[in-house]
Amino acid sequence: MERAVDGANVWLVVVASNPSPAGIAHAAKDLATKGLDGLTFQTNDCGEKRNVFGVAIEISESASAAKVALQRARGAVKNAYIKRCAVVSRSLLAHRFPAIDSSIAKVPSDTVNWDDSDRVSNVVRLADGRDIIADRLFVEDPEDPLEGRRVRLFLATSSGKGKLLSHDCTWPDHFQEHGGLLAFQCAGEEAGDELLHTVLVFDANGDLVAKAERCRNPILSDSDALTCKEESVDASGRLKLRSKRVDLAHAIAPTRGPNP
């Protein structure tokens, strides 16, 4: 499936639909057992106000090609249908990334602290035209304080692919870019009642060039330095913040480390 031209019409061959992300995750899982692997999508990515989730096993650039694919699909799913979609610019569907990761089907039904936003991936649109994919997934760990929530971050590249920035970034926020550099924060350890953060900085290729632990609210004012608010918690449990400067000119020159 090639990446759609922004705003272009495509024809989706849909084999399942459901109003909830959990419902479509289970439908996609059942279809996969029958050899029908498709792309989960949401109708918001077609510009529709009422959001419904679906599984498309074919994305065609013409109605005639979609009709041929539909006949094949109805051999396995009798109620398969064609949906015309004007793809929203820089959406998950435009990038051919699934709206719902397959692991979401494994979230236990008795999990009480998950909501739909934990199940649906999204795109962070940077001002410089690049897009970050926040891929939301589930890991099976009964002792996990986040009940299995995980967020992987990708720098969108080609259709359905991306450069992995972080395999586990809890509550990614404060995305900043300057001169090709990219910075953002991930929530990390807890100190008393306070949640501490880590700031990550990447170059234009998506390679890690700097990491500032116990820091929040990154600002890239130029290509040589990052500023953030260094976090500390005193003996009484009060959070204290002070400005911190990270020299990026020194960080970019040496060999780059692996992305977290």
C-alpha positions, -999 to 999 in steps of 0.1 A, spaced: 0 0 0 16 32 -11 13 64 8 -17 85 -4 -13 119 -19 -26 143 7 -63 150 0 -65 123 -27 -95 101 -31 -89 64 -24 -113 35 -23 -111 12 7 -122 -24 6 -136 -27 41 -142 -61 57 -151 -50 93 -163 -19 111 -170 -10 147 -176 22 167 -150 13 193 -112 7 190 -114 -24 212 -142 -38 190 -122 -33 158 -90 -47 174 -109 -80 181 -125 -80 147 -90 -76 131 -77 -104 152 -105 -127 141 -99 -118 104 -62 -124 108 -69 -160 119 -87 -164 85 -57 -151 66 -72 -116 61 -46 -91 72 -57 -56 67 -50 -20 79 -71 -7 108 -82 29 101 -106 55 114 -131 76 94 -117 108 109 -88 102 85 -113 105 57 -125 139 70 -157 126 86 -169 141 119 -184 109 132 -155 86 139 -159 49 132 -131 23 130 -126 -2 102 -103 -29 86 -94 -23 50 -77 -52 31 -72 -31 0 -66 6 -6 -71 14 -43 -65 45 -63 -95 38 -86 -131 26 -81 -126 -1 -108 -96 -16 -91 -115 -16 -58 -144 -34 -74 -121 -62 -85 -106 -65 -49 -142 -64 -35 -152 -95 -54 -122 -114 -40 -129 -101 -4 -166 -113 -6 -153 -148 -11 -144 -147 26 -165 -118 40 -199 -116 23 -207 -81 37 -174 -65 26 -180 -31 10 -162 -2 -7 -157 31 10 -146 62 -8 -122 83 13 -107 117 8 -75 111 28 -67 138 54 -33 153 50 -6 139 74 -30 114 90 -23 78 100 -41 67 69 -20 90 47 11 74 62 -5 39 60 0 33 97 -27 13 115 -49 33 138 -51 3 162 -21 -19 170 -28 -56 169 -17 -60 205 -47 -39 217 -69 -70 212 -50 -86 242 -60 -59 267 -80 -78 294 -117 -70 294 -117 -63 332 -90 -36 329 -106 -5 344 -82 23 339 -79 21 301 -99 44 278 -102 48 241 -73 73 239 -50 45 253 -59 23 224 -57 46 194 -25 57 178 -20 93 166 1 116 146 21 146 160 25 171 132 57 192 135 58 227 122 87 219 99 65 194 80 78 162 96 54 138 114 58 117 145 37 85 148 27 77 184 20 40 182 0 29 212 2 -7 222 -2 -32 250 23 -55 267 13 -84 290 27 -77 324 4 -82 355 28 -62 377 31 -33 353 20 0 371 7 13 337 -14 -18 331 5 -26 300 3 8 283 32 15 259 38 42 234 64 38 206 74 69 187 84 68 150 96 95 126 74 89 96 94 81 65 80 59 37 46 43 35 38 23 66 73 27 79 93 50 102 125 55 120 121 43 156 128 72 180 117 55 213 103 20 220 87 32 253 78 69 258 51 74 284 29 104 278 51 121 251 48 158 251 64 192 245 76 185 209 101 211 197 120 214 165 147 238 152 171 235 123 163 198 118 167 189 155 138 174 174 132 174 211 104 160 233 99 147 268 87 113 282 74 107 316 96 84 337 103 77 373 82 88 403 96 107 432 70 108 460 39 121 444 58 138 415 63 124 381 98 131 366 107 133 329 134 126 304 141 149 274 154 133 242 170 152 213 173 138 178 190 150 146 173 153 112 178 116 105 161 105 137 194 96 155 197 103 192 222 131 200 214 141 236 194 129 266 186 149 297 172 129 326 150 145 352 142 175 329 110 188 314 97 215 290 125 214 264 132 244 242 155 244 212 164 281 208 193 273 184 212 244 169 239 244 196 219 242 229 188 229 245 173 243 276 149 225 299 136 226 335 157 203 357 135 185 382 143 177 418 122 168 448 131 180 483 128 161 516 92 173 520 82 160 486 80 194 469 90 196 432 116 222 424 125 233 389 156 252 377 168 260 342 193 237 327 214 241 295 225 211 274 253 217 250 243 201 217 273 212 197 294 188 218 267 161 218 263 159 180 300 156 172 308 122 188 294 88 178 256 86 183 241 63 208 212 39 202 177 53 204 160 45 237 
